[in-house]
Amino acid sequence: MPTTSQWVQSYRPHHYAVAKRQDRPNLYKKQKRVKIEPPPLPDITEGIEVETSTFRSLASSIKPRIILFPGLLNEKTILPVPNHLRDHLENYYTQIATIPSDSVDSARQRCQKSISFILSRLRVNKLDLKFAKEAIFVGSVFDGTAVVSVTEADVLLPFDQGKCQCEFLETGYMCIIPPPRNKKNPKERDKWKWARGDHMYISPIKVAKGIHKLIENALKYPVEIPNICLLPFQWIPTSGVHIVLIVGKPGGKNNLKINIIPAVQEDHQPILVTRPYQYDDNPASSMLWRYCNKIKEEKIIKTVGLADRGYHHKAFLILKAFCTIEPTIEGLNSYMLKTILFHTLADELDLSPRWQRDNLEACFMLLLTNLSQSLRAKKIEDFFVSGHNLIANMDFHQLSKLISRIGYLATNESELVRLLKKRRISPT
């Protein structure tokens, strides 16, 4: 039996091997098992020209990524939070502003058929005017911005001005100068004698009156299109349209009003029309021709409809229908609202990098707010003609009424919702 000192010398606590049975101080104590160390793992950085310490420090600093969008884990689309105003705008757009596509297509076909027939009879005329092969169809019926109903369409009837020259006169207006008379041959026929005004310029009033006379003569013969009527020529500056065709039965509900507007177009120049602006500086002028930027308008509207899922275009249609129906909001035409839309888009493109993510109610309130601010500033500047104010000559009382009403709606959502619900069709 070894002594205590001998047993202590033979015992080594840093070893895990089982001691011999005769060397144990207590035979009833459980035996210790041998701990087997796993073999070392191979160095994965071997052969790579990177320091081992650097690689391991980078590996230890990487943390697992936490997904902040739980909807992605469940494969669900996270929809925007329901909004009270958005629901009313969607219902107003569906029930009030939207026009069935069949009605729009029918109006386009009737208009195109009527104008094509008239142009075919104007190829040879007493005024020796050379009209274009095709008319230019403008307005909300043809650019996709028609709302509420389709009862009116605008058509530009371009003709060749020959050797006449266009000259800038003032902001928003131009004049057309006819060629000088031949002094060597005074008996030579003056082609533009019928259209010369007081200042020897081509008068838009006389041009419209002359073309009205040509259309009237063309319709005296048997007409292939039934129920087509030309209204008498009246130069009313406030109306802006003086050649009007009515297609349909007298007093019928589905009659289509076609506004024919004589126009002149030069290469790389805007279209000049005889139609005065709604708030024109001098609507009865015998020398001022006005701008029409129809092609540029259509390009912008189509581009916007594709770029932002159509929300700005949809908000514009709701605002246009709203201003058309409500009796307390009068005096704003479609082109003014388009101008507000174009300026809004120009500002958003410059200031907001994520303007395409705006929802419907944000787009609508932005248009309404910008309209209110423009009215308060008493200025809606033409988007294509810098410096031309579209409401410069609006009546003071009418402008004050618009400022008050639009400003109130832009800051009072409950009143806006009330008007939106007022025109809704109750479910049956």
C-alpha positions in Angstrom: 0.0 0.0 0.0 1.7 3.2 -1.1 1.9 6.1 1.2 0.2 9.4 0.7 3.2 11.2 -0.6 3.9 8.4 -3.1 0.3 8.6 -4.4 0.4 12.4 -4.7 3.6 12.1 -6.8 2.1 9.5 -9.1 -1.2 11.5 -9.6 -1.1 14.2 -12.4 -4.3 16.2 -12.6 -3.5 17.5 -16.1 -3.7 14.0 -17.5 -7.1 12.5 -18.3 -5.9 8.8 -18.5 -7.6 6.4 -16.1 -5.3 5.6 -13.1 -4.5 2.1 -12.2 -6.9 0.3 -9.9 -4.4 -0.2 -7.1 -3.4 3.5 -7.2 -7.0 4.8 -6.6 -7.7 6.2 -3.2 -11.5 5.4 -3.6 -12.4 2.3 -5.5 -16.2 3.3 -5.6 -15.6 6.5 -7.5 -16.7 6.5 -11.2 -13.9 6.2 -13.7 -13.0 9.1 -15.8 -13.3 8.7 -19.5 -10.6 9.7 -21.9 -11.3 12.9 -23.8 -10.5 12.6 -27.4 -9.5 15.8 -29.1 -10.8 16.2 -32.7 -8.1 16.6 -35.4 -7.4 20.2 -36.4 -9.3 21.6 -39.4 -7.3 22.4 -42.5 -6.4 26.1 -43.1 -8.7 27.3 -45.9 -6.4 30.3 -46.5 -3.5 28.2 -47.6 -2.4 29.2 -51.0 -4.2 32.5 -50.9 -2.1 35.6 -50.7 -4.0 37.1 -47.8 -2.8 37.3 -44.3 -4.5 34.8 -42.0 -5.2 37.3 -39.3 -6.8 39.7 -41.7 -9.0 37.1 -43.3 -10.2 35.9 -39.9 -10.9 39.4 -38.6 -13.0 40.1 -41.6 -14.9 36.9 -41.3 -15.7 37.5 -37.6 -17.0 41.0 -38.4 -19.7 39.8 -40.8 -23.1 39.7 -39.1 -26.2 37.9 -40.4 -28.6 40.2 -42.4 -31.9 41.0 -40.7 -34.9 41.2 -43.2 -36.9 44.3 -42.2 -39.8 43.4 -44.5 -41.7 40.4 -43.1 -44.0 40.3 -46.1 -41.1 39.0 -48.2 -40.7 36.0 -46.0 -44.3 35.0 -46.5 -44.2 35.8 -50.2 -46.9 38.4 -49.9 -47.1 41.9 -51.5 -47.2 44.7 -49.1 -50.0 47.0 -50.3 -50.3 50.7 -49.3 -52.4 51.5 -46.3 -56.0 52.1 -47.2 -56.8 55.8 -47.4 -60.2 57.5 -47.0 -59.6 60.1 -49.7 -58.2 57.5 -52.2 -61.3 55.5 -52.1 -63.5 58.4 -52.9 -61.2 59.5 -55.7 -61.2 56.0 -57.2 -65.0 55.9 -57.1 -65.4 59.3 -58.6 -63.0 58.4 -61.4 -64.9 55.1 -62.2 -68.5 56.5 -61.9 -68.1 60.1 -63.1 -65.0 60.9 -65.0 -64.5 57.7 -67.1 -66.2 57.5 -70.4 -66.9 54.1 -72.1 -64.4 53.4 -74.8 -67.2 52.7 -77.3 -68.5 56.2 -77.0 -65.1 57.8 -77.5 -64.4 55.6 -80.6 -67.8 56.3 -82.0 -67.3 60.1 -81.7 -63.8 59.9 -83.3 -65.1 57.9 -86.2 -68.0 60.3 -86.8 -65.7 63.3 -86.6 -63.1 61.8 -88.9 -65.7 60.7 -91.5 -67.3 64.1 -91.6 -64.1 66.1 -92.0 -62.7 63.7 -94.6 -65.9 64.2 -96.7 -65.6 68.0 -96.4 -61.9 68.0 -97.3 -62.6 66.0 -100.4 -65.0 68.7 -101.6 -62.5 71.5 -100.8 -59.7 70.3 -103.1 -60.8 72.8 -105.7 -62.3 76.0 -104.4 -63.0 79.6 -105.4 -60.3 81.0 -103.1 -57.5 78.8 -104.5 -56.6 77.6 -101.0 -54.5 74.5 -100.9 -55.7 72.5 -97.9 -53.6 69.8 -96.3 -54.4 66.2 -97.2 -55.4 65.4 -93.7 -56.9 67.5 -90.9 -55.3 67.7 -87.4 -57.6 66.2 -84.8 -57.1 67.9 -81.4 -58.9 68.2 -78.2 -59.8 65.8 -75.4 -61.6 63.4 -77.6 -58.4 62.5 -79.5 -55.7 62.9 -76.8 -57.3 60.6 -74.2 -58.4 63.3 -71.7 -62.1 63.4 -72.4 -64.3 63.2 -69.2 -67.9 63.0 -68.2 -69.3 62.9 -71.8 -68.3 63.2 -75.5 -70.3 65.9 -77.2 -67.6 68.1 -78.7 -64.5 67.7 -80.8 -61.9 70.1 -82.2 -60.4 69.9 -85.6 -57.6 72.0 -87.2 -57.9 72.6 -90.9 -54.4 73.6 -92.1 -53.9 75.3 -95.4 -50.8 76.4 -97.4 -50.0 80.0 -96.8 -47.8 80.1 -99.9 -45.3 82.9 -99.9 -46.7 84.5 -96.8 -44.3 85.0 -93.9 -45.0 84.6 -90.2 -43.7 87.3 -87.9 -43.5 87.5 -84.1 -45.6 90.3 -82.8 -45.9 89.9 -79.1 -45.8 87.1 -76.5 -48.4 84.5 -77.4 -49.3 86.1 -80.8 -48.0 86.2 -84.3 -49.0 87.8 -87.6 -49.0 86.6 -91.1 -47.6 89.0 -93.8 -48.8 88.3 -97.4 -46.4 88.8 -100.3 -46.2 92.3 -101.7 -48.2 93.2 -104.8 -46.6 93.1 -108.2 -46.1 96.8 -109.1 -44.8 95.9 -112.5 -48.0 94.2 -113.3 -50.9 95.9 -111.4 -53.5 93.8 -113.3 -52.1 90.6 -111.8 -54.7 88.9 -109.6 -54.1 89.4 -105.8 -54.5 85.9 -104.3 -54.9 87.2 -100.7 -57.1 90.2 -101.4 -60.1 88.5 -99.7 -58.0 87.8 -96.5 -56.2 91.2 -96.1 -57.0 93.1 -93.0 -56.8 96.8 -92.1 -53.0 96.7 -91.7 -52.5 94.7 -94.8 -51.9 91.5 -92.7 -53.8 88.3 -93.2 -56.8 88.6 -91.0 -57.8 85.5 -89.0 -61.4 86.7 -88.9 -61.6 87.0 -92.7 -59.9 83.7 -93.2 -62.4 81.9 -90.9 -65.3 83.6 -92.7 -63.9 82.7 -96.1 -63.5 79.0 -95.2 -66.9 79.0 -93.6 -68.3 80.1 -97.0 -66.4 77.3 -98.8 -67.8 74.6 -96.4 -71.3 76.1 -96.8 -71.1 75.7 -100.6 -69.7 72.2 -100.3 -72.7 71.1 -98.3 -75.3 72.5 -100.8 -74.9 69.4 -102.9 -76.1 65.9 -101.9 -74.2 64.8 -98.8 -73.3 61.2 -98.1 -73.3 61.8 -94.4 -76.9 62.1 -93.0 -77.9 64.8 -90.5 -74.9 67.1 -90.9 -75.5 70.8 -90.5 -73.3 73.9 -90.6 -74.2 76.7 -88.2 -74.3 80.3 -89.4 -71.0 82.2 -89.1 -70.9 84.4 -86.0 -67.7 86.1 -84.8 -68.3 86.1 -81.0 -64.9 86.8 -79.4 -65.8 85.1 -76.1 -66.8 81.8 -77.8 -63.6 81.4 -79.7 -65.1 79.1 -82.3 -66.8 80.4 -85.4 -67.1 77.3 -87.8 -69.3 74.7 -86.1 -70.7 71.5 -87.6 -73.5 69.5 -85.9 -73.6 65.8 -86.7 -76.8 64.2 -85.6 -80.6 64.6 -85.6 -81.9 68.1 -84.6 -82.4 68.1 -80.9 -80.9 64.6 -80.5 -79.1 63.5 -77.3 -76.2 62.0 -79.2 -75.3 65.0 -81.4 -71.7 65.7 -81.9 -70.4 69.3 -82.2 -67.3 69.7 -84.4 -65.4 72.9 -84.1 -63.4 73.6 -87.3 -60.4 75.9 -86.7 -58.4 77.2 -89.7 -54.7 76.8 -89.1 -51.3 77.6 -90.6 -48.2 75.5 -90.0 -44.7 76.2 -91.0 -41.7 73.8 -90.7 -40.2 73.8 -87.2 -42.8 76.4 -86.1 -45.8 76.1 -83.8 -49.3 75.8 -85.4 -51.0 79.2 -85.7 -54.8 79.2 -85.4 -57.6 81.7 -85.8 -59.2 80.8 -82.5 -58.6 83.4 -79.8 -57.7 82.4 -76.2 -60.4 82.2 -73.6 -59.1 85.3 -71.9 -57.5 87.0 -74.9 -55.9 90.4 -74.8 -57.6 91.4 -78.0 -60.0 88.7 -79.2 -61.5 90.8 -82.0 -58.1 91.6 -83.5 -57.9 91.4 -87.3 -54.2 90.6 -87.4 -53.3 88.4 -84.3 -52.9 84.6 -84.8 -52.6 82.4 -81.7 -50.3 79.4 -80.9 -51.3 75.8 -80.7 -48.8 73.2 -79.4 -51.0 70.1 -79.9 -48.1 67.7 -80.8 -46.0 68.6 -77.8 -49.1 68.2 -75.5 -49.8 64.7 -76.7 -46.2 63.6 -76.3 -46.1 64.8 -72.7 -49.4 63.2 -71.7 -48.5 59.8 -73.3 -45.1 59.8 -71.6 -46.5 60.6 -68.2 -49.1 57.9 -68.5 -46.3 55.3 -69.1 -43.8 56.6 -66.6 -45.7 56.7 -63.3 -48.3 54.0 -63.7 -50.8 56.7 -64.9 -51.4 58.2 -61.5 -50.7 61.9 -62.5 -52.9 61.4 -65.7 -55.6 59.8 -63.6 -55.5 62.7 -61.0 -55.7 65.2 -63.9 -58.8 63.6 -65.3 -60.5 63.6 -61.9 -59.6 67.3 -61.4 -60.9 68.1 -64.9 -64.2 66.3 -64.3 -64.4 68.0 -60.9 -64.0 71.5 -62.4 -66.4 70.6 -65.3 -69.3 69.5 -63.1 -69.2 71.6 -60.0 -71.1 74.9 -60.6 -69.0 76.7 -58.0 -65.9 76.2 -60.0 -66.3 77.8 -63.4 -63.9 79.6 -65.8 -61.1 77.0 -66.0 -60.8 75.2 -69.4 -58.9 72.0 -70.2 -55.8 73.7 -71.4 -55.3 75.6 -68.2 -55.5 72.4 -66.2 -53.1 70.8 -68.6 -50.7 73.7 -68.0 -50.9 73.1 -64.2 -50.2 69.4 -64.8 -47.1 70.2 -67.0 -45.7 72.7 -64.5 -46.3 70.2 -61.7 -44.4 67.5 -63.5 -41.5 69.8 -64.4 -41.1 70.8 -60.7 -41.3 67.2 -59.5 -38.7 65.9 -62.0 -36.3 68.5 -60.7 -37.0 68.4 -57.0 -38.3 64.9 -56.2 -36.2 61.9 -57.4 -39.0 59.5 -56.6 -41.9 61.3 -58.1 -43.0 58.1 -59.9 -43.9 56.5 -56.6 -46.6 59.1 -55.6 -50.0 57.5 -55.1 -53.3 58.8 -56.4 -54.3 61.1 -53.5 -50.9 62.7 -53.4 -50.9 63.5 -57.1 -54.5 64.9 -56.9 -53.7 67.1 -53.9 -50.5 68.3 -55.5 -52.4 69.4 -58.6 -55.1 71.1 -56.5 -52.6 72.9 -54.4 -50.6 74.1 -57.4 -53.8 75.3 -59.0 -54.7 77.2 -55.8 -51.2 78.8 -55.6 -51.4 79.9 -59.3 -54.8 81.5 -58.9 -53.6 83.3 -55.8 -50.6 84.6 -57.8 -53.1 85.5 -60.6 -50.9 83.9 -63.1 -51.0 80.6 -65.0 -48.1 80.9 -67.3 -48.3 79.0 -70.6 -46.0 76.0 -70.5 -44.8 76.4 -74.1 -45.0 80.2 -74.5 -42.9 81.8 -71.7 -44.3 85.0 -70.3 -47.9 84.4 -71.6 -50.4 84.5 -68.7 -53.5 82.5 -69.5 -55.7 84.3 -66.9 -54.4 87.8 -67.4 -57.8 89.1 -68.5 -60.1 87.0 -66.3 -62.9 88.9 -64.7 -61.9 90.1 -61.2 -65.0 88.7 -59.5 -64.7 85.3 -61.2 -61.0 85.1 -60.3 -61.8 86.0 -56.6 -64.4 83.3 -56.5 -62.0 80.7 -57.9 -59.3 81.7 -55.5 -61.6 81.3 -52.5 -63.2 78.1 -53.5 -60.1 76.2 -54.8 -58.1 77.4 -51.8 -60.7 76.1 -49.4 -60.9 72.7 -51.1 -57.1 72.4 -51.1 -57.0 72.8 -47.3 -60.2 71.1 -46.2 -60.4 67.4 -47.0 -63.8 66.9 -45.5 -65.4 69.4 -47.9 -63.5 67.8 -50.8 -64.8 64.4 -49.8 -68.4 65.8 -49.5 -68.3 67.1 -53.1 -66.8 63.8 -54.4 -69.6 61.8 -52.7 -72.2 64.2 -53.9 -72.0 63.0 -57.5 -71.5 59.3 -56.8 -74.0 56.7 -57.8 -75.4 54.9 -54.8 -75.0 51.1 -55.1 -78.2 49.1 -55.7 
